[in-house]
Amino acid sequence: MKILRIEAIPYSIPYTHPLKFASGQVTDAEHVLVRIHTDQGLIGEADAPPRPYTYGETQASIVTIIENIFAPQIIGLDPFDRGKIHEIMARTIHNQVAKGALDIALWDLMGKALGTPVHKLLGGYTDSMRVSHMLGFRPAQELLDEALRFGEEYGITTFKLKVGRRPLALDIEACHVLRAGLGEDVELYLDANRGWSANEAMEVLRRTEGLGLTALEEPCDAKEAMSRRRLVEKSPIPIVGDESVPTAGDVSRELLSGGSNAICIKTARSGFTEATEILGLCTGLGVDVTMGNQIDTQIGSLATVTFGAAHEATTRRAGELSNFLDMADDLMAEPIRINGGRISVRNVPGVGAAVDEEKLARYRQN
């Protein structure tokens, strides 16, 4: 089997409301659908979500790097020769989301060629994941109302609160209101998206002590090396590396430097191959992992479930899988469902994210 053609199709779907957090705001999912075509008629697909304020990639840069740099070198290779393909991509630094999408599309192809679900090729630990829902920047009572609604409608019992605002009292109040309104059995954790300094994060932890928060993700810029290490040493809950750890090498740096003591894995920026390397590194060191969300579409969320459900360590915590509910539409031919607070894998060859061609034609941008 040989790769004949690679497509990078830009498209845009609006969100139902602006999504706000410390590192930026998005109003539309301006993503790229990546397709790898073979001489046997099989097509591997994946979604690439640009996040210029986090990783520096844009929709245009992803299309350009895939079509002009990677595709000419990859076309003609066997999709099973992932080592060769990754060597080619590694010659170009950064561009993690573009590389991640190509890797997932390769795995999708391999699963289809073998007639096997990719979650089984990756490990096959279980067939579903618990869902964590992200709560964005809103007044405290609105956050509580949203959490209660998602608990009632979808059975979700884990919530990630986006924080990083100033004055600190805004997020501290939200933590207290959510805990009082949701009760002790609902899990709450925080994500500051580098919005605070390490010292501000320590003050927030002091003023939320006793609320049973389970983690604080990316509280400050990882460049605050000394203060962040002091934060990790003093924090009663794990400090999770996210934007600071897109690659296995970055994970090693943060863990060895003491800048984080838990790691967020996002398949959108690592694909399945590097995500496996990151997971092995973390489990070998006894470090907790979470499955994160890059404001993914249903295609991206299903990729996260596919990887997360394949391994025991990635199922210990709820995965961030529900951001697609904030989109006005999606490209998936068969929409994802959240039942009892869980999303199931697709027991079909590949990843199972079949695209509705009419919707793609409606939302594509070229």
N, C-alpha and C positions, 0 to 999 in steps of 0.2 A: 504494500500500500504506500502511495506517495502523496505528498501534499501538492495540490495543483494551484491553489489560489487562497489568499488571505484577504478578508474584507474587514474594514474598520468603519462602521456605519454610524455617524453621529445622529442623535435624535434628542428630542426635548419633550418632557411631559411636566406640566405644572404641578406644584404641591397645592394642597387644599388651603394652606396658610403658610406664611413665612416661618421657616425653622431657624430659631435664633440660639446661639451659644457663644461662649467666650471668644472663640477664634473666628467667628464670622456668621453669616446669614445666607440661606439659600431660599429661592422662591420657585426654582424650576430644576428638575432632574435633567441636566444637560449631560447625558452619558454617551457612551460609545458601545454599540453591539459588535462584538468580535466574532467572526466566523472563519473557520479553517475548513476548506473544501479538499476532498481527496479524489483520486482517480477511481475509487470504488463507489463514488456517489454519497459517501458519508460526510456529514458536516458536524463539526464540533463548535459549540457556541458558549459564550460567556459575556458578562457585562462588565464594563470598565467605568467606574464612577470618578470623574476628575474632582480633586479637592485642591485647587490652586493655593489656598491659604494655609494648607497643611503640608502638602508634599510638592507643591510647585507645578503639578501637571494640570493642563487644561484640556478641554475637549479637542481643540485643534492640535495640541502637541501630541496627544495620544494617537490621533489619526495619522499624523505625520511620521512619528517614530515607528509605528507598526507598518505602514504602507511603504515608506521610503528607506527605512534602515533594516528592520527585522525581516519583512516578507521576502525581499530579494535574496537573502541568505538562507532562509528556511525552506522556501519553495523547492520541491524536488526531494526533500528528505522524508524518511519514514516517520510518521507521528509517534511511533514507539521509541524512537531514538531521542528520548527526552534529554539525555546527557549532552548530546551534540547540540541540541537546540538551546539548552540553558547555557552552554559555553558561548554560543553566538550572542545571546542576549546579555551575558555578563561582560562582554567587551564594551558595552555602553553603560555608563554609570547612571544611577538614579532610575527614573522612569518605572518605579515599582508597580504602579497600577497597570500600566500597559503590559509589563512582563507577567503580572499576576493573571490578567485576563487571558493571555495567550496560553499560559500553563493550564488554567482550568479548561479552556477549549480543547487542549490536547487530551486531558483526562476524559473529557466528555466523548471525544472521538474514540479513545481506547475502550471505554466502556461499551460504546455502541458496536465497535468491531468485535469485541469479545462476547457481546450479548449479556453483559453483566452490569448491575447498578454500580456506580462509582463508589458509593458508600461502603459496599462490600469489598471492592478492590483496595480501599484505604484502610479497612480494619473491621467493618461490620459489627461494631460493638452493640449497637441498639438501633431502633428504627424511628426514633423521634427525639426532640429536644424540648426542654422547658423554655418558655419565652420570657424574656425581660423586656419591659417597655420603657422607652426613653421619654422623660418629661422635660420640656424645654423651658425657656425663660418666660415665665408668666407670674402673675400675682399668686400668692400662696393658696388662696381658696380655689382659684381656677385649677391649679395643679392637683389639689385634692379631689376636686370634682372629676377631673379627667382620670385619675387613678382609680377612683371608685367605679367609674363607668367601664373602664377596661377590665377591672376585676369582675364586674357583673356580666359583661358581654362575652368576654373571652376566657375567663377563669385565670387571668394572670395574677400572680402573687409576688412578683419581683419587679421592682422599679428602679431605674437609673435616673437620678436627678442631675440635670445639667446645672452646674454652678460656675463660679468664677466672676460673679458680679461685684460691683462696689456701689454703695457701702456693703460690707460683709453681712450686715444685719438682714439684707434682703434674702440671702440664701440660708442664713441661720434660721430666720423665721420660717422659711419654707420647710426646712428639715423638721422643726418642731410641729408645725401644722400637719404635715403628712404623717408623722408618727402618731400624733394624737388621734387623727381621723381614720387611719388605716389599722391601728392596733399592732400588737407585738409580733403577730405571726407573719406579717408581710415583710419581705426583705427590701431594704433600702440601701443604695450605695451612691456615691457621688462621682461626677466627672467634671473637672474644672477646665479642661482643654487649655492648660497653660495660662489661665486667666489671673492667677494670683502669684505672689511671691511665695517662697517656701515659708517665710515667717507668717504671712497672712494665713496660709493653709494651717499652720500650727494653731493659730488663734481660733480658726473655725473649728478645728478638732476639739479644742478646749471647751468651746461654747456649745458643742453638740454632744459632749460626753454623756453617756447614759442613754442615748437614743437607739443604740443597737445598730449603728451603721456598720456595714460589712466591708467596705473598701473605699479608697479615694484614688481616683484615676487621674493621672497627669496633672497634678496640682499646680505645677509651675514649669517653667522652661528647664529642660535638663541641663542647660548650660550653667545653671545655679548649682554647680557640682557640690560645693561644700555645704551650703545650706540645705540642699535636697538630701544629702547623705545624713545630715543631722535630723531632718524631718523623718526619714525612714527609721532611724534609730529610736526616735522618741514616740512615733505614732503607735497607738494601740491597735490599729487596723492596717491591713496591707496597703502599700502605696504601689499602684499599678502603672507600669509603663505602657504607653500607647503610641502617640505620635513619635515618641523618641525611639521606638523599637520596630521599625518597619522590616528590618532584615535580621537574620540569625546573628550576624556580626554585631549589630546594634544591641540585640538582646544580651549577648555576652558582655559587652561593654557596660551596660547599665547594671546588670547583676553583679559583675565583678567589682564595679566601682561603688556599689552600695546605693546607687541612685534609684533603684526600684527593688521590691521584693515580691512582685507578682507581675505577670505579663498578659497583655491583651493581644490575642491573635486575630488578625483580620485577613480572610482569604482574598478579599478584593485587592490587597496590596502585596500579598505573598504567594498567591496561587495555592495549590494543594501541596506542591513539592517543597517549597521553602517553609510552609506552615508545618509540615511534617518534621523538618529539621528543627524548627523553633520548639515544637512540642517535645521532641526527644531531648533537647537541651534542658528544657524546664523540668520534665519528669525526672531526668537523671539527677538534677540538683535538688529535687523536692520542692519546686517552686509552683505555686498555684497559677492556673491560666484561666482566662475568660475568653469567650468567643464574642468579638466586637462587631459593630455595624458601621459602615461608612455611608450612612443614609442610603442604604441599598434598595434597589428595586426588588420585586419578587424573584427575578432571576438571580440577583446577588444573594438574597436571603436564602434561597434554596441551596445555593453553593455553600453557604455557611452551615446550614443544617447537614448537608451531605458530609462535610468534613467533621463537624462537631459530633454527630451521632456515631461516627466511625471509631471513636476512641473513648475509653473510660474517663480519662482525665478531663476531657473537654465537656463531659456531661455532668460534672459535679456541680457546676454553677449554671444558672439559666443563661441562655445565649440571647444576645441583643438582636431580635429577629422581626420586630414589628413595625419598623419605620415605613415600610411600604404602605401601611394604612394611611399615611399622610399624603399619598399621591392621588391625583385626580383620576389616574388610569394606570395601566401597566401593559407590557408587551406579552405577558404570559397567556398562552392559549387556554390553559387550565389553571385558574387562580389558586394560590395558596390559601389554606384554611387553618385557622387557629381553633383547636378544639380542646377544651379542658386545660387551657394554658400551655398547649404543646403544638408543635408543627412536626409533621411526619416527613420522612424521606420519600422519594419516589422509587418504587420498586420496578423500575424499567431500565433498559440498557442506557448507560450514560448517567448524566446528572438528572435528566428528566425535565429540563426547563424549555419545553417546546414553545416557539414564538408564534404568535398570531400575525400572519403576514399582512393582513389588512391594517392592523394597528401599527405595524412597523411602517407601512407606506404612509399612514396618516401623520406620524410623528417624526419621521426621518427628516434630516435637514440638508440633504443633497440628492 
